[in-house]
């Protein structure tokens, strides 16, 4: 993800994948996140979900910290 995305997520206290999934549909509402950055974040979430489909019965690690 772009460095700006990490900065905004930290600033907004979005520190877990669970929190990120909860706001994924309204990322553009956060200051400094435009359509391209929002698409990049959603693409990364989709990639993580796809990678976890076969490996984790929960479909991810909801408590994992976003670093």
Phi and psi in degrees as a GROMACS rama.xvg file:
@    title "Ramachandran Plot"
@    xaxis  label "Phi"
@    yaxis  label "Psi"
@TYPE xy
-64.0496  147.617  UNK-2
-54.4758  -35.8187  UNK-3
-60.032  -38.8056  UNK-4
-61.87  -44.8501  UNK-5
-60.4217  -43.2208  UNK-6
-60.4974  -48.4663  UNK-7
-64.2145  -42.9309  UNK-8
-61.5576  -42.9613  UNK-9
-63.5894  -44.686  UNK-10
-59.8155  -37.249  UNK-11
-87.5172  6.24261  UNK-12
61.3522  34.938  UNK-13
-97.0247  93.795  UNK-14
-113.188  -0.842783  UNK-15
-130.913  159.162  UNK-16
-62.8716  -34.9985  UNK-17
-60.1874  -46.4229  UNK-18
-64.3803  -40.1693  UNK-19
-64.8515  -43.272  UNK-20
-60.8531  -35.4665  UNK-21
-67.3141  -26.7945  UNK-22
-109.69  3.43481  UNK-23
-57.0074  -30.9865  UNK-24
-79.8528  -7.68034  UNK-25
-131.846  31.1616  UNK-26
-59.4639  -35.0102  UNK-27
-64.0121  -16.0596  UNK-28
-76.2346  -17.5692  UNK-29
-78.269  136.111  UNK-30
-59.4491  136.38  UNK-31
80.3132  5.40465  UNK-32
-113.628  113.87  UNK-33
-98.9978  -175.953  UNK-34
-58.625  -40.45  UNK-35
-67.6408  -43.0286  UNK-36
-65.3434  -41.0807  UNK-37
-61.1197  -42.4479  UNK-38
-62.1403  -40.9321  UNK-39
-63.4244  -41.1609  UNK-40
-65.5925  -45.4292  UNK-41
-64.3895  -37.1816  UNK-42
-63.9047  -39.9999  UNK-43
-66.3599  -41.1645  UNK-44
-60.5971  -42.8008  UNK-45
-64.1481  -40.282  UNK-46
-62.8324  -43.4096  UNK-47
-64.1578  -44.3186  UNK-48
-62.2204  -41.7626  UNK-49
-65.4347  -41.7295  UNK-50
-66.2822  -31.0218  UNK-51
-89.7933  -9.76372  UNK-52
-55.7463  -39.875  UNK-53
-92.2744  -15.085  UNK-54
-105.33  -26.6962  UNK-55
-124.729  125.887  UNK-56
-64.1702  -21.0868  UNK-57
-90.2899  -3.22712  UNK-58
74.074  26.0842  UNK-59
146.623  -171.546  UNK-60
-120.268  86.0455  UNK-61
-60.2545  -24.3227  UNK-62
-95.6785  2.04354  UNK-63
-68.5671  134.658  UNK-64
-72.0798  140.102  UNK-65
-86.0564  119.945  UNK-66
